Amino acid sequence: MDRKTLQDVDVRGKTVLLRADFNVPIAEGGPEAIASYDQRLRVTIPTIRYLIDRDCKVVLCSHLGRPKGEVVEELRMAPIAGRLSELLSRPVEALCDCIGPEVEESVSQMQAGELVLLENLRFYPGEENNDPEFARALASLAEVFVLDAFGSAHRAHASIVGPPRYLPSAAGLLLQREVEIIGKALESPTRPLATVLGGAKASDKIKLLENLLNRTDALFIGGGMAATFLKAQGKPVGASLIEGDLIEYAGDLIARARDRSVALYLPRDVMIASEFSDNPSQISSVDVDHIPDRYHIMDIGPLTLEGFSARLSPCKTVIWNGPMGVFEYDKFAKGTTGLAKVLASLDATTIIGGGSTAEAVESLGLSDQMTHVSSGGGAMLEFLEGKELPGIAALPLKTPSAH
């Protein structure tokens, strides 16, 4: 990447402010929920170890949930510190605030290799408001800033874009890996390159579709968003959610894909249900030409999965963002889980989008069989759209080598 990385900054023996993304769903399930979905903690461990190995004093910080600038007891960082202590096999002290005299005192007493975790950054309105004074106060705790929160790098928040104004700064190992792997898939992929898109709404993927249509060799569309594309082809979609204002756009995109020799694959058959629920009274698999009124498309069908699998097999790079159906309902998870297993078996570079797609892959225990499972949902989406993420843009450029 063209921004400074850890290898470009002298961190040895320094106090380092490390902005991570530890936003895991503990509020709903209590502290024990962290262990069941701690991937966002695990992916930052290599950066933390890199700093510890160089005798750094590591000041960790992250947001958690949406407290909206107020202290919410259920969203304190202490459980995160506890889980990090287990993962690192060394203590991580949870501080009771993220700025102020008491925090400054605690940090000043740290020894080489020690770690503290600041309190939830979003307890302060200044975090989401990108308050320069809040950013300055965070930066004053350290000598170097490291951004490793790819999942939050699309947010222009104080702890993301502020510290590089005041401190020598660099991308952490996770952020560097995300940018380099996804960037290579966009700019110089091993071909054929396939893009698999799903999720509920086509509107969420328009900018992504526009950016990738010029780059991909094959485009596969499933999930709820497929209904709008099927409607554009004149197919019946029953009671499925369609975005009426995007039907014309979907038809145009199908035509442009054909004109550019991009192979575009839509579902041939789908799983439908009489109600949009996890236990509908009637479920069946039907051809997309015969979807009855009042039925909802819930997943791609077995023939579609088989067809997608066959057409993905020769591909050498695959980007997947968005589930193939309502996979949180077990009866409609076969398309998503089946596709995950297919991608895991490919001799290809496989890049999995964050959010629900990453969650599905992780729940199947297939993360290690993919080339890269992104830690950022919205951030990966914006990166694939071709946007410059504010967090990355705030980091200093590498010094050009002298010729």
ABEGO torsion letter per residue (X at the ends): XABBBAAABBABGBBBBBBBBABBBAAAAEAAAAAABAAAAAAAAAAAAAAAAAGBBBBBBBBBEBAGGBBBAAABAAAAAAAAAAAAGBBBBBBABABEAAAAAAAAABBBGBBBBBBBAAABAAAAAGBAAAAAAAAAABABBBBABAAAAABBBAAAAAAAAABBBBBBAAAAAAAAAAAAAAABBBOBBBBBBBEABAAAAAAAAAAAAAABABBBBBEAAAAAAAAAAGBBAEABBBBAAAAAAAAAAAAAAAAAGBBBBBBABBBBBABBBABBABBBBBBAAABBBGBBBABBBAAAAAAAAAAAAABABBBBBEBABBAABAAAAAAAAAAAAAAAABBBBBBBBBEAAAAAAAAAGAAAABABBBABAAAAAAAAAGBBBAAAAABBBBBBBBX
